Amino acid sequence: MVDRGATPASAPAGSVPDDWPARPELTLALNRMGGFDWDLDTGVLHMDASALELFDLSPEEFNGRLSGLADKLPRADAADLDAQVTRALKEGRETYSAYYRIRAPDGSLHWTYTQGRIRRDGEGHPHRIIGIVRDAAEELGHSIGRRDENRLSHTTIVETLTAALAHARTVQDVVDFFRDDRAVQHLGSDLLVLGIVETGRIHMVAEGPGEHYIPGTRWTRIDDNFPMSEVIRTMAPRFIESRDEFARSYPWLWERIKDTGISSAAYLPLIAQARPVGAIGLLYRETRGFTQQERNLLIALSSSLSQSIARAMLYDQEHDLAEGLQQSMLPRRIPEVPGAQIAVRYRSARMGRDIGGDWYDVIPLPGGRVGAVIGDVQGHDTQAAAVMGQLRIVLRAYATEGHAPATVMARASSFLHELDTDRFATCAYAEADLSTGVVQLVRAGHIDPLLRHTDGTCRRLPVSGGLPLGLSAEFGRLDYPVTTVEIDPGETLLMFTDGLVEQPGSDLDEGMQRLSAIVRDGPYELHQLADRLCDVIGERVGEDDMAVLLLRRQGAATQGGGRLQQHIAPADPEALSAARHMIRAAVRAWGARERSDEIELVADELVTNALLHTDGAAVVTIRIITGPERRVRVDVEDKSSTLPRRREPGESGVSGRGLLLVDRLADVWGVESRGSGKCVWCEFVVPGRHEGTRTVSGAPESG
């Protein structure tokens, strides 16, 4: 029990509550019965005069805390009482009761009984215990002798050790339990040592209470003359019942521990699957013989501890395997991308130390473009890591083949579905043209990214999303909308997995607000900002892995420009709108602002013709061509081999004006056959780059 913690010895004062359950034994020894009131939130313990009299304490001697009663109870009884109260609190019970002994000023022990009622708040959390403590000597008489004392002590040891080790998942969890100063109290010894067999030697991993390290014993050989070495060699326990026996059997060790007052000890091998994994030593300051019942108990405890350590070792091995697999699946290095600064970070979960399927990737693309991927496969095991690696590879392959962002995401979803696994994955993909600042974003069930401006302010980018990878293919919903934004030189795109923002007890919006504040107040230098995000995660208990990718556009837009492309399916107004946005943003970023309306109008006309007069989709591509004259070129491809024909519209004609418009506005245009289809293209001579306004998500704003 945390500080509530020390031993809740007969807990606190006050009168017996009116609703106290009627019990026959409460009629006994009423002349020596007191009350207590224990505030679990503050740790304050109130005891009335009768309760203090049972403990032979005056009001001035009692400090109002459990620590004020610690010296009044034998260690085994205190541990038993602590276990009883802790179990009642955790199991949601309303009451508990226990017998234990109180030490009188003359050293004698007398039996006492306590019973408490646990008060809880509206959410079921315990915050107060009210109860009684009374003399039980007359009730029990002298029927409880050494045999019953041993039974209580043994029961406490078994229950405490079993409960503690039930929550130990790793070897370090087991070691941490035995490093706690209360471990010796729970086990009923005065000192303890724990050693683990590692690489053919014995590693002393815990001793207590406190530091009792003896130089030369941190690492020892199995063939050394130490009791721990002996029990590991023989795989049999060793019970030492006197100081003389200790000195005679292990003289070197005895010379170094005799001043601690140790008089007897029990060394127990820890054996799992018929091989020793370590040993534990329980040392006592009193000279004692170990009864057969005690020996059987200690051997049983060592068996339980052995299984816990073996299970923890297996867990650690699986974790190391999964972690190694995951690390091998992530990119070994982030490529240098001209025009961009990139920082990535990955942190594994610390609660349970599981391995997840979080990943990131950076993909250099032709024409001064770069792809950025962030994703999270469902689950925390080696399969999640393996699926993650496969998804990362196929996403990279589809992107480098030149597919549009929506197509990349759709094909990755189909791939995951065809793996015939029960896993799905969330993912976000951003394709950025670093010369124009145009970024096309696709989201598959993932969290929206953030954009940090050059002045430090930070905002969430609302990105239209589709179903997670795998699920969209399963339900036949492979259409992923594309959101187009622009980022200026010096602005930073932040992509991350949910481990960065999700916390128990808070929703996603609160997590995003916290993250935005951290980014806003964080350092400008990109790697320092990435480290800051990881440091914040480290300050709280993480239940999930976390991956983060920061992409900053550097410098001014280049004169050379890049190449942007958009696939437009029939009856897909969102794709048509995204194409118009892409063209408008690219033309202005390339310094062709005064011709932007003409270029956008001609491109829109060519795309409309392709969609109206063919049965398939259209692909629009825009790029800058350098040479004696800077030109913006627009290509519109379709799957029809029928060439367009310019017609003169009549006075009332509503068609035939498209190519006439193209001919009048473009400096040059033409048609090329492309195997199974054709490409209609046009070029515009543009002057040098001019500064002016820019467009973000279709809305003009001053620049």
N, C-alpha and C positions, 0 to 999 in steps of 0.2 A: 504494500500500500504506500504509496508515495509518502510524503511526510505524514500525511494522515497515516501513515508512514511509519514512524517508529512504532512501538507496540501499542495498540490501542488498549492497553491494559484495561482494567475495568472501566472504562470510560465514565463520563461526567455526571454532574450534579443537578439537583433539582428534585422536586417531589415526584412521586410515581404518578404518571398520567392517569386521568379518569378512565380512559378507554383501554387501559392495560388489560391484556387477556388474563382471565382467571386461571391460576395454576396452583395446584395443591402445595407445592413446595414453598410458595411465597408466604405461607402461614408459619414457616419454621424460622426460628431465630430472628423474629421481627425486632428484637431489642438491639440487634447488630446488623441493621440494614440501612444503607444510604442510597442517595440518588445522584445521578450525573446528567449533564447536558453538554453534548459535544458538538460544537459548530465546525462542520467539515470544511467550510469555505475559508474560515480564518485560522482553524487549528486550535482555537481556544477551548479549553476543557474546564467546565465548572463542576465542582464537587461540593456536596454539602458537608456539614461537620461530621455526620455519622460515617459517610464514605471515607473521609480523610482519617477518621479514627481507625477504620479497618486497616488502613495502610500505615498506621502509626506515624501520621504526618500532621503537623499543625498548619493552619492557614498560611503562616509566614514561611514555612518550609516549602510549600508547594508553589511552583511557578506558573500554574495554569496551562501547562502543556503536557503532552504525553511523555516528553523527555523527563519530566519530574517524577515519573513512576517507573522509569526503566530499571533502576537499581533494586526495585522491590520485588521483581519477578525473576525466577530462574530462567536462563536463556531458552531452554526447551519449552517451558510453559508460555513464555512471551511469544515465541514463534508459532506455537499452536493457536494461541488467541488471535494473533495477527492473521493467520491463515483463515480462521473461522470468520472474522469480520470481513476480510477481503472477499472471500467467496460469497458471503451474503450480499455485499454491495454489487458485485459483478453479476450475480444471478438474479438480481431484481427482487430479492426476498424482503419482507417487511420486518422480520425479526431474526435474532440470532441468540444463542446462549452457549455458555461454556463454563467448565470447571477449571480452575488453575490454582497454583499455590502462591502465597505472599510470604516474603521473607521478613521475619520479625527482627528487632534490633539485636537480639541475642543470637541470631543466625538460624533459628529454628524456622520451619516452614509450616504454615497452616492453610487448609483448603478454603477456597472462596468460590462463590458462584456469581456470575453476572448474566444479565439478560438485557438486551437493548431493542428498541423499536426504531427503525430507520424511516426518517421523513424524507420525501422526495418532492422536487418541484413539478411544475406542470408538464415538463418534458421527460420526467422520469429520472432526473439526475439526483443522487443523494446529496443532501446538504446539511442534515442534522441527525443526530442519534440521541434519543432520550432513554434512560434506563435505570436499572438498580444494580447494586452490588451488595452481597450479603455473606455472612460467615456460613460456611458449609461444613465445618469440622464436626459438629454434632450430628448433622445429617449423614455424613459419610462415615463418621467414627474412625476406626482404625482399619477399616476393611480394605482401604486402598494402600497397599504397601509398594514394595519395590517393583513387583510384577506389573501393577497397574500404571505406575509411573513410567515404566519402560514402554508399556503399550501406548500411552499417550504420546511419548516422545517419538516412538517408531512411526506412529500414524502421521504425526506432523512431518517427519522427514520425508516419508513416501509421498504424501500429498504435495508438499512444497516443491520437491524436486521434479515430480511428474508434471505439475502445473507449469513450472518454469521452462522445462525442456520442451513442452508441447508447442511453445511459440518460437522455438529456436529453429531457424531455417538454414543458417549458415554456420560454419565453424566459428566465425567471429561472434555470432550470437551466443553460442555456448560459452566461449571464453569470457565474454562480457558478463555473463551471469556469475561465473566463479571469481571474477575480478571485483565484483561488488562486495563491499565489506560485510554486507548482511548474509553472504553465502555461508560463512562459518556458523552464523547464528542459526540459519535454517537447517544445517546439517548436524548441529549439536556438537561441533568440535571447536577447538581454540584456534587452530591454524589449518590451512589447507594448501596443497600444491597440486597443480595439474600439468601434465606433460603430454605432448602429442608426438607420435613417431613421424619424422619427416626426413626423407632421403637417408634412411638408415641410422639416424641419430634421434635423440630425444630432445625435443624443444620445450623448455619450461615456459608455458604461455600464461600461467596465472599463479599467483600466490596471495595469501591474504590472512587476516585483514591488513591492508596497507602493504607497503613494500618490505618484504622479508627476503629480498634477493641475496643469495650467498654467491660471492664471486667464484666463478669456475663451474657453476651449475646451470647456467642458462642453456648451454648446449652440452650434452653428455653422450658418451657412447653406451651402447646397449650392453657391452661386456664390462663396464665399470662396476666398482663395488659400491653401488648405491641401492637403496631399497627399491627405488622406482625402476632401475635397470634390471634388478633381480626378478621383479614380478612380470616384467615384459618378456624376459628370457624364458622364464618357467611357465608363464601364463597361469600362475597360481597366486592367491593373495598372501600377504605377509603381515602378521599381527605381532607387534612389539609391545610387551606388557610392562616393561620397567626401564629405568634409566640405565641400569647395568647391562641389560640385554642390548639396548641401543648402542652403548659404548663398545661392547664386545663385538658386535656384528659389523658395525660401520664406524670405525674409529675416526677416519678423516672427517666424515660428515658430522659426527658427534662433537668433535672439538669446536665446530663452527656454529652449532645450534644449542649447545648445552646451556648457554646463558639466557635463552628464551624461556627456560622453565619447562620445556617439553619432557614428559615422563613416559608417554606411551604413544603408539601410532598404529594406524591401519593403512597399509598400502594395497591398492586393488588394481589388477590389470583391467584394461578396457579392451575387450575382445569382440570383434565383429566378423562374421563369415570365417570363423576359425583362424583369424590372424589378429595379432595385437595392433591396436591403433593408438594406444597411449596408456597412461596410468594416472591414478589420483591418490594422493596421500592425505589422510585425515589425522591431525596431530592433537594430542591432549596434554594438558598440564598436570592432570592428576594421574597417579599410577592406577592402572585398572586392568583387570582381566576381562577378556571379551567372552561373554557367554555364547553358547551355540546359537541362541536366538539372535543375538547381536551380529554374529558373524554371517548368519544367513541373510539378515536384513542388508548388511553392507554389500554382500555379494550380489544380492538382487538389485541394489541401487547401482552398482558398477555395471551390471548388465543393461539396465535402462539407459545409463549414460553412454555406454558403448554404442547402442543402437542409434541414439540421438546424434553422436559424433559421426558415425558411419553415414547416416542419412544426410547430415550436413555436408560431409565431404563429397558425396555424390551430387548434391545440389550445386556445390561450388564448381565441381568439374563440368556439369551441364551448363552452368552459367558461363564459365570460361570458354567452353566450346561455342556457345551461342554468341558471346561477345566477339570472339575471334572471327566467327562466320560473318557477323554483322559488319565488323570493321573491314573485312576483306571485300565486302560488297559495296561499301561506300567509296567514293573517288579517293585515290591516294593523294592527289594534289588538285588544286584548282587552277585551270589554265589561265595564262595571261590573255586578257581580252583588251585590245586597243580601244580607248575611249571609255573604259569602265574600271571601277575599283570594286572588288568583290571580297566579302568576308563570310565565312561559314563557321558554324559551331554545332557540336552535338554533345548532349549530356544524357547519360542513361539514368533511369529512375533509381532513387535511393531507397524507396520503401519496397522491400522484398528483393531489390537488386535484380529485377527481371530485365530481359532483353526484349526490345520492341522492334517494330518494323518502320521506324522513322527514317527518312532519307532525304538527301538533297542532291542536286546535280547542276552543273553549269556546262552548257553546250555551245561552243563557238559555231557560228553559222556564216555562210557566205554573205558578202555585201555589207559588212560592218554590223551584222546582227548577232545577237546572243540569246540563247534560250536558258531560262532559269526554272528549275523544278523543285518543288517541295512536296513531300507526301508522307503518308502514314498508313501502313498495313495493319489491319485488325489483328489484335493478339499480342502476346508477349512471350514468345518462345522461338525455338530454332526455325520452325516452319515460317513464322512471320518474317524472320530475317532472310530466309531463302526466297520467299515470294518477293520481298522487297528488292533483292538483288536482280531477280528476273525482270521485274517491272522497270527498274532503273535502266537496264540494258535495252529493253524494247522501246521505251520512251526516247532514249537517245538515238536509237536506230531510225525511228519514224521521223524524228525532227531533222536529223542530218540528211534524210532522203528528200527533204524539201517540202514535206506535207504542211499544210496550214495547221495552226494550233488546235482548232476544233477537230480536225482529222486525226491529229496525233493522239488526242485524248480518247476519241471514239475507238481507234484501233487498239490502244492500250487496254481499254475496257473489254473489248472482245477477246484479246489475248488472255486476260486474267480469267474471264469466264470459261475459256476453253481449257484452262489448266485443270478444271474440275476440282477445285479446292473450295472449301467452305468460307474462304476469306474474301473480304472486300477491302478496298483501299480508298482513302480520300487523297486528293491531289490537286495542286494548282500549278499551272504552267504559264509562264510569261515569256513572250518573244519580243525583244526590244531592238529597235533600230537606233543605234547609238548616234547616228548622224542627224537624225530628225527628232529623236526623243519620243517617237511613237511606240507605245507598248500595247501589244494585244494580249489580253488576259483571258484564260479559260479556267474554270473552277469545277471540280468534280466532288461535291460534298465537303469541300475543305473550308477553312476559315478565310475570310477576306484579308487581303494584305493591308499594310499601312504605307503611307507616303510621308516622308519627312522632308519638309521644305528647307531651303537654304537658311531661313531665319530661325530654324529649330522647331517651328510649329509642326504638329503631326496630325494627320487625319486618316480616317479609315476609308479605303477605296471600295465602294459597293460594287461587287462583281457578280453579274448574272451567273447562276450556277446550274449544273445538272446533277444527276445521281452519281454516287461514288462509283469508282471503277469496279467492274464486275457486275454490279447491280443494274447499271444502265443497259448492259448487254443482255442480262437475264430478262429484263422487262421490255426489251425492244425500244428503249428510249435513248438512242445514241446521238441525238442532236444536242451539241453543246454550244450555247450562245457565246459569242466573243464580245468582250468589253474592251474598247480602245480608249486609252488615256495618253497623255503626254507628260514627260518629265523633263524639266529644265536641267541644264548643267549644274551640278552640285546637289541636286535632289536625290533622295535615297528611297528605293523600294525595299520594304521589309516583308519577307515571306517566312512563315514559321508554322510549326505544328501545335496542336492544342495543349501540349504539355507546358508551353510557355505562358498560357493565359488561364488555364482552368485550375481552380482550387476547390477543395471540398467546402461546401456551404455557400458558394457564391456562383452567380450565373456567368455566362460568357460575356455579356455586355460589361459587367463589372470588371472582368479580367482584361477586356480590351481597353477600358478606360485606365486601368492601372498601368498597362503596358504603354499606352500612349503617353502617360505622364513620365514614365521612366525614359522613354525615347526622347521626349521633349527636353528633359533636364539632363540627359546624358551627354557624354563628350561628342565632339564633332568627328574626331578621327575614327574611321570606320571600325578598325580592329578593337580599339578601346571601347567603342559602343557595343560591339558584339560581346566582349568580355564582361561589360557591365550587365548585359542581359543575363548572362550565365551566372554571375555573382548573385543577382537577385533571386534566381531560381534556387541557388544553393542555400539561401537564407531560410527557406521553408522546406518542409518535407515534400518531396516530389513523388507523386503516385504514377507518373507517366514519363516516358522519354520525352526529350525535347530536341528539335532540330531547328536551326534558324539560318536564313540566307539573306544577306544584305547586298544590294546591287546599287551602286551610285554611278550616275552618269557624270563623266568628267569633261571639262573643257567646253568650248563653244561648238556649235554644229559645224561640221566640215563642209567644204565646198563640193567634195566629190559625191556625197550622198550615198544612199544604199539602195536596197531593192525591197519593196513591200508587195505582198501578194495576199489576195483574199478570194476564197472560193465562195460562190453564191449559188445556192440551190434554187430551183423554181419555187415560187410561193414562200420565199424566206425573206420577209421584210427586214428582219434584224440583221441578216448578213448584208443586204443591200445598203442599209443605213451605216453599218460598220465600214463598208467599202468607201462610201462617200466621205465618212469621217477620216479614214486613212488617207485618202487622196488630198483632202483639204489640208490636213495637218502636215503632210509631207511636202506639198507644194510651198506652203508658207515657210516651213523650216528650211527649205532649199533656196529661199530668197526669190521666189517667183510670185510674190504676193500680188503684184499688179495684174498677173494673168491667171490667178487662182480660179476666178469665177469661170473663165473660158475653159480651163483644163477640166474643172469639175463638171461643167455642163456637157462637154464632149464625151468624157468618160462615162457619164451617166447615160448618155444617149446610146453609146456602143453597148453597154451592159444591158440596157432595156431591149435593144434589138436582138441581142443574143438570147435573152430569155423568152422573147415573144415569138421568134421565128425558128427556134430549135426546140427539141424535146428534152434537152439535158441542162446541166448546170453551166455556169460561166465562171471563168477564172480571170480576174483582173490583176494586172501587175503594173506597178509604177516604179520607175527608176530614173536616176539622173545620168546623163551621158556627157562626159567631159571631152573637150577638144577645142578647135578654134572657136566654136560657139557652144555655150552650155545649153543643153536641151533636156527637157523633161519628156520622157517617152511613156506612153500608156499602151499596154497590150491587153486585148480582151480575147480570150480563147474559148471556143466551144467545140462540141463534138460533131457538128454538121459540116459536110463538105460543100454545101451549096454556098456559092460566093454571093456577097451582097451586091445589089444593083441600084445605082443612083437613079431616081425618077424625079420628074418635074411634077409637083403636086398641082392639081387644079385649083381654081379660085376657092372652091368650098371643100377641098380635100383635107382630110385630117391625118393623112399619112404621106410618106414620101419626102418628108422634110428632114429626116434624121441625118442621112449622109450629106445632104446639102448643107446642113448646119456644121457637120464635121469639116467639110471642104472649105467653108468660109472661115472658120475659127482656127483650125490647125494650120501650122506652117507646112506640114507635109503629112500624108497618111497613105496607107496601103493595106493590102491583104496578102497573107502568106498561107499556103497550104501546109498543114501539119499532120501528115499521116492520116489519122482517123478523124481529123477535124481541120479547123482553120484558125488563124489569128488575124484580127483586125487591129492595126496599130496606128498611132498618130504621135507626132512630135511637136513640141513647142519650144521656140528659142526663148530663153529667159536671161535677164540681165544679172548683174552681180547681186549678192545677197543684201537685203535691206531688213532692218529691224522694224518691228511694229507690234501688232497684237498677236496673240496666240490663241488657240482653241483647246479647251479641255472638255472632253465629253460633249463636244458639239456646241458649247456655249462660249462666245467670244469674251475675252477679258483683257484689260489693258496690260501691256508688257513693258 
